[in-house]
Amino acid sequence: YTCKSSLRSTSMAIQPNTESFRSVLHAWSNAVRASDDDELSVRAAQRALDVLTWMVRLYKTGENTMVKPDSNCFELVMNAWTNSGHPEAAERVEKLLVIMDRLYQDEPSNDDDAGGDESLRPNARCFDQVLTAWGKRAESSPDAAQRAQDVLDHMEMLASEGMEDAGPSLASYSTVSAAWAKQIGLKGAQRAEEILLRVESRFLAGDSQFRPDAISYNIVTDAYVKARVKDSYKRARELLSRQLKMHTEHGVHRCRPDVFSYTLVLNACAATYGNRKERLAAFNVAESTFSEMRSNRIPANHVTYGTMLKAAAKLLPPGSERREAVVREVFGRCCRDGCVSGLVLNGLRKAASPKLLNELTTADIPHQWSSNVPKHDKGGTNSIKGRPRRRAEV
């Protein structure tokens, strides 16, 4: 740095202090978040690390005792690496945590009863940076979720030993749950659910800060959907029922199922395979869930309707009376709600018989049928294949 040489010859009266360095670290950390270029982000993260390293050296050597780093300084550099996009960002963030803990242990405390300087003790925010970094790696690294789990377990241990400011928060648990959910397969889904069970247990034991929310459940439900095991729909429905119970019986309003919660269950049903009896059982769950969603006044969106049509196409016998009746009802509601999108029309083509398709559609889809569909999701709604000429009464 060009300022290093000038600082050596400068009077101690105008030497930089911790706040001076913190401002520089803030700037480099913000530069990482503001950049869309991975190469520039990594360079900014490295500059932040260089500044922190310089800061530690100045303090440890006694060259400038006013630049003592604290946990926030380390957190800023961890944040820079977490958001840098570097393939080894997680390892670097974790290494910073280790260095920070070592400094905490080595630096004497003003309190004879304490083990180290409290300003340098790793806190939950620093641990959360490590969790987030490993969480971002979870899709590309089979070991990332377990590394995040190990850090979470360590945080729980520290909290149990009295260091509550190092203990996990709801966000900590959600980060690790999401990391496991990215490990596509039954094991990842089960481990994600184990994390959710910890959150539920802590809340039901009286710890209100672990009040779960809809996202907590949606993460796990989505993991079971993507696992594509035979009974995924049963597990998804069970999670939705637990979520409803948490909302209605325990008064957790933030836990109220949303459109994504219900649509995930429908998607799990639609992905079911097996014999006719098994497919019919899955559709019955989809139909009752769709009905429950309306009863609870959760507005469906175009994905909900498209998924319900997909379920009918995959789970009910082609041309059957029940399938035709379901398609008619679902598409009619979709039109009235202004939710007809390309996704819905694709589902309709697959679920409806040619005769019913001709009856339900027009050559040109009326604008009001898709009035509540986001513009970028309307693809394919200008017309529909076939030669229908009149609009059905919906």
C-alpha positions in Angstrom: 0.0 0.0 0.0 1.3 3.5 -0.8 0.3 4.8 2.6 2.4 2.2 4.5 5.7 4.1 4.0 4.2 7.4 4.9 2.8 6.0 8.1 6.2 4.9 9.3 7.5 8.5 9.2 4.3 10.0 10.6 3.9 11.2 14.1 1.9 8.9 16.4 -0.4 11.8 17.0 -2.0 11.3 13.6 -1.6 7.5 13.3 -4.7 5.7 12.2 -6.8 3.8 14.8 -9.2 0.9 14.7 -12.0 3.0 13.3 -9.8 4.2 10.5 -9.1 0.6 9.5 -12.7 -0.4 10.0 -13.8 2.2 7.5 -11.4 0.8 4.9 -12.6 -2.7 5.6 -16.2 -1.5 5.2 -15.3 0.0 1.8 -13.7 -3.2 0.5 -16.5 -5.4 1.8 -19.1 -3.1 0.2 -17.1 -3.2 -3.1 -17.5 -7.0 -3.2 -21.3 -6.8 -2.7 -21.6 -4.1 -5.4 -19.6 -5.9 -8.0 -21.1 -8.3 -10.6 -17.6 -9.3 -11.7 -16.2 -12.3 -9.8 -12.6 -11.4 -10.6 -13.1 -7.9 -9.2 -14.9 -9.3 -6.2 -12.1 -11.7 -5.3 -9.5 -8.8 -5.7 -11.6 -6.7 -3.3 -11.9 -9.5 -0.8 -8.1 -10.0 -1.0 -7.5 -6.3 -0.4 -9.8 -6.5 2.7 -7.8 -9.5 3.9 -4.5 -7.6 3.3 -5.7 -4.6 5.3 -6.8 -6.9 8.2 -3.4 -8.7 8.1 -1.6 -5.4 8.2 -3.8 -4.2 11.0 -3.0 -7.4 13.1 0.8 -7.0 12.4 0.8 -3.3 13.5 -0.9 -4.2 16.7 1.0 -7.3 17.6 4.4 -5.8 17.0 3.5 -2.7 19.0 4.1 -0.5 16.0 0.7 1.0 16.4 -1.3 -0.1 19.5 -4.3 2.0 18.4 -5.3 -0.4 15.6 -6.3 -3.3 17.7 -8.7 -5.5 15.6 -12.0 -6.7 17.0 -14.7 -9.2 16.0 -16.4 -6.7 13.7 -13.2 -6.2 11.7 -12.9 -9.9 11.1 -16.6 -10.1 10.3 -16.3 -7.5 7.5 -13.5 -9.5 5.9 -15.4 -12.8 6.3 -18.4 -11.1 4.6 -16.2 -10.0 1.7 -15.0 -13.5 1.1 -18.4 -15.1 1.6 -19.8 -12.9 -1.2 -16.7 -13.0 -3.4 -17.7 -16.0 -5.5 -14.2 -17.5 -5.0 -14.3 -21.4 -5.2 -12.4 -21.6 -1.9 -14.2 -18.8 -0.1 -15.6 -21.1 2.6 -12.2 -22.4 3.5 -10.9 -18.9 3.7 -13.7 -17.7 5.9 -13.3 -20.6 8.2 -9.6 -20.0 8.4 -10.3 -16.4 9.4 -12.5 -17.7 12.2 -9.7 -19.9 13.5 -7.2 -17.0 13.4 -9.7 -14.8 15.2 -10.2 -17.4 17.9 -6.4 -17.8 18.3 -6.0 -14.1 18.8 -8.8 -14.1 21.3 -7.1 -16.9 23.3 -3.6 -15.2 23.1 -4.7 -11.6 23.9 -4.9 -11.1 27.7 -8.2 -9.9 29.1 -8.8 -7.0 31.5 -10.9 -9.5 33.5 -8.9 -12.0 35.4 -11.8 -14.5 35.2 -12.1 -14.4 31.4 -10.1 -16.6 29.0 -9.2 -13.8 26.5 -10.0 -10.4 25.2 -13.8 -10.3 24.7 -13.6 -7.9 21.8 -11.9 -10.6 19.8 -14.1 -13.5 20.8 -15.9 -15.0 17.8 -19.6 -14.3 18.1 -22.7 -15.6 16.3 -22.4 -13.1 13.4 -18.9 -14.4 12.7 -20.0 -18.0 12.8 -22.9 -17.2 10.6 -20.5 -15.9 7.9 -18.9 -19.4 8.0 -22.3 -21.1 7.7 -23.3 -18.9 4.8 -20.1 -19.5 3.0 -20.4 -23.3 3.3 -24.1 -23.0 2.4 -23.2 -21.4 -0.9 -20.9 -24.3 -1.6 -23.5 -26.9 -0.9 -24.6 -27.5 -4.5 -21.1 -28.0 -5.8 -19.5 -29.7 -2.8 -20.8 -33.0 -1.2 -19.0 -32.1 2.0 -20.2 -28.5 2.4 -23.4 -29.3 4.3 -21.6 -31.5 6.8 -19.0 -28.7 7.3 -21.9 -26.3 8.0 -23.5 -28.8 10.3 -20.2 -29.2 12.3 -20.0 -25.4 12.8 -23.6 -25.3 13.9 -23.0 -28.1 16.4 -20.0 -26.1 17.7 -22.1 -23.0 18.2 -24.7 -25.0 20.2 -21.8 -26.3 22.4 -20.5 -22.9 23.0 -24.0 -21.6 24.0 -24.4 -24.5 26.4 -21.1 -23.5 28.0 -22.4 -20.0 28.7 -21.2 -18.2 25.6 -24.7 -17.3 24.5 -23.6 -14.6 22.0 -21.9 -17.4 20.0 -25.0 -19.6 20.0 -27.1 -20.1 16.8 -30.1 -18.1 15.8 -33.1 -19.1 13.7 -31.2 -17.8 10.7 -28.2 -20.1 11.6 -30.5 -23.1 11.6 -32.2 -22.1 8.4 -28.8 -21.7 6.6 -27.7 -25.2 7.5 -31.1 -26.6 6.7 -30.9 -25.0 3.2 -27.4 -26.4 2.8 -28.6 -29.9 3.4 -31.6 -29.3 1.1 -29.2 -28.6 -1.7 -27.8 -32.1 -1.3 -30.4 -33.6 -3.7 -31.6 -36.9 -2.4 -33.4 -38.5 0.6 -30.4 -38.1 2.9 -30.2 -34.3 2.3 -34.0 -34.0 2.9 -33.9 -36.0 6.1 -30.9 -34.0 7.5 -32.7 -30.7 6.6 -35.8 -32.0 8.5 -33.6 -32.9 11.5 -32.5 -29.2 11.7 -36.2 -28.1 11.5 -37.0 -30.5 14.4 -34.3 -28.8 16.5 -35.9 -25.5 15.9 -39.4 -26.8 16.7 -38.1 -28.4 19.9 -36.4 -25.3 21.1 -39.5 -23.2 20.4 -41.9 -25.6 22.0 -39.6 -25.8 25.1 -40.2 -22.1 25.5 -37.5 -20.3 23.6 -39.4 -17.7 21.6 -36.5 -16.6 19.5 -36.7 -19.9 17.7 -40.2 -19.3 16.4 -40.2 -21.0 13.0 -41.5 -19.3 9.9 -43.0 -20.5 6.6 -39.5 -20.5 5.0 -38.3 -22.9 7.6 -40.8 -25.5 6.5 -40.7 -24.7 2.7 -37.0 -25.4 2.6 -37.5 -28.9 4.0 -40.6 -29.6 1.9 -38.8 -28.6 -1.3 -36.0 -30.9 -0.4 -38.4 -33.9 -0.2 -39.9 -32.8 -3.5 -36.5 -32.8 -5.2 -35.6 -36.1 -3.5 -38.2 -37.8 -5.7 -38.6 -40.8 -3.5 -41.8 -42.8 -3.7 -43.5 -41.3 -0.6 -42.2 -37.8 -1.0 -45.8 -36.5 -1.2 -46.6 -38.1 2.1 -43.6 -36.4 3.8 -44.4 -33.1 2.1 -48.1 -33.3 3.3 -47.0 -34.2 6.8 -44.7 -31.1 6.9 -47.5 -28.9 5.8 -49.8 -30.3 8.5 -47.1 -29.6 11.1 -46.7 -26.1 9.8 -50.5 -25.6 10.0 -50.5 -26.9 13.6 -47.7 -24.6 14.6 -49.7 -21.7 13.1 -53.2 -22.6 14.5 -52.4 -24.3 17.8 -49.3 -22.5 18.9 -50.1 -19.1 17.5 -47.0 -18.7 15.3 -48.4 -16.3 12.7 -45.2 -16.1 10.7 -45.6 -19.8 10.2 -48.8 -19.6 8.3 -48.5 -21.6 5.1 -48.2 -19.5 2.0 -48.9 -20.2 -1.7 -45.4 -21.8 -2.0 -46.1 -24.1 1.0 -49.2 -25.5 -0.7 -47.8 -25.6 -4.2 -44.8 -27.6 -3.0 -47.1 -30.3 -1.8 -49.0 -30.4 -5.1 -45.7 -30.7 -6.9 -44.6 -33.6 -4.7 -47.9 -35.3 -5.5 -47.5 -34.7 -9.2 -44.0 -36.3 -9.1 -45.3 -39.5 -7.6 -44.8 -42.8 -9.5 -46.0 -46.3 -8.9 -49.1 -48.3 -9.8 -52.6 -47.0 -10.3 -53.6 -47.2 -6.7 -50.5 -45.3 -5.5 -51.0 -42.6 -8.1 -54.6 -42.3 -7.1 -53.7 -41.9 -3.4 -51.2 -39.1 -4.4 -53.9 -37.3 -6.4 -56.3 -37.5 -3.5 -53.8 -35.7 -1.3 -53.2 -33.1 -4.1 -57.0 -32.5 -4.4 -57.6 -32.2 -0.7 -54.6 -29.9 -0.3 -55.8 -27.7 -3.2 -59.2 -27.5 -1.5 -57.7 -26.7 1.9 -55.7 -23.9 0.3 -58.9 -22.3 -0.9 -60.6 -22.8 2.4 -57.8 -21.1 4.2 -58.0 -18.2 1.7 -54.5 -18.6 0.3 -54.7 -17.2 -3.3 -53.4 -19.6 -5.9 -50.9 -18.4 -8.6 -50.3 -19.7 -12.1 -47.7 -22.2 -10.8 -50.3 -23.6 -8.4 -52.8 -24.1 -11.2 -50.2 -25.5 -13.6 -49.0 -28.0 -11.0 -52.6 -29.1 -10.2 -53.2 -29.8 -13.9 -49.8 -31.6 -14.1 -51.0 -33.8 -11.2 -54.2 -34.6 -13.0 -52.3 -35.5 -16.2 -49.9 -37.8 -14.4 -52.0 -39.4 -11.8 -55.5 -39.9 -13.2 -56.4 -42.2 -16.1 -56.6 -40.4 -19.5 -60.2 -39.6 -20.5 -61.7 -40.7 -17.2 -64.7 -38.8 -16.0 -62.9 -37.7 -12.8 -59.9 -36.4 -14.8 -62.1 -34.4 -17.1 -64.1 -32.9 -14.2 -61.0 -31.9 -12.3 -59.4 -30.3 -15.4 -62.7 -28.4 -16.1 -62.9 -27.1 -12.5 -59.2 -26.2 -12.1 -58.9 -24.4 -15.4 -62.2 -22.6 -14.8 -60.9 -21.2 -11.5 -57.6 -20.3 -13.1 -59.4 -18.3 -15.8 -61.5 -16.4 -13.2 -58.4 -15.7 -11.1 -56.5 -14.3 -14.2 -53.7 -16.9 -13.8 -53.5 -18.5 -17.2 -49.9 -18.6 -18.2 -47.8 -20.7 -20.7 -47.2 -23.1 -17.8 -51.0 -23.5 -17.3 -51.7 -24.0 -21.0 -49.0 -26.6 -21.2 -50.6 -28.5 -18.3 -54.0 -28.1 -19.9 -52.9 -29.7 -23.2 -51.5 -32.7 -21.3 -54.4 -33.1 -18.9 -57.5 -32.4 -21.1 -58.9 -34.7 -23.8 -58.9 -33.1 -27.3 -62.7 -32.5 -27.0 -62.4 -30.8 -23.6 -59.4 -28.7 -24.7 -61.5 -27.5 -27.7 -64.4 -26.7 -25.3 -62.4 -24.8 -22.7 -60.2 -22.6 -24.9 -60.4 -20.0 -27.7 -58.1 -19.4 -30.6 -56.9 -16.3 -28.9 -56.6 -16.3 -25.1 -58.5 -13.3 -23.6 -56.4 -10.8 -21.8 -58.4 -11.1 -18.6 -57.5 -14.8 -18.3 -53.9 -13.9 -17.6 -54.3 -10.5 -16.0 -52.6 -11.6 -12.7 -49.7 -13.4 -14.3 -46.3 -11.6 -14.1 -45.3 -10.4 -17.6 -42.2 -12.6 -17.7 -44.3 -15.7 -17.0 -46.9 -15.1 -19.7 -45.0 -16.8 -22.5 -47.3 -18.8 -24.8 -50.6 -17.2 -23.7 -51.4 -15.5 -27.0 -52.8 -18.6 -28.5 -53.1 -22.3 -28.0 -52.6 -25.2 -30.4 -55.7 -26.7 -31.9 -58.6 -25.0 -33.7 -61.1 -24.1 -31.0 -63.3 -21.2 -31.9 -65.4 -20.4 -28.9 -64.8 -19.8 -25.3 -66.2 -22.1 -22.7 -68.3 -20.8 -19.9 -66.0 -20.5 -16.9 
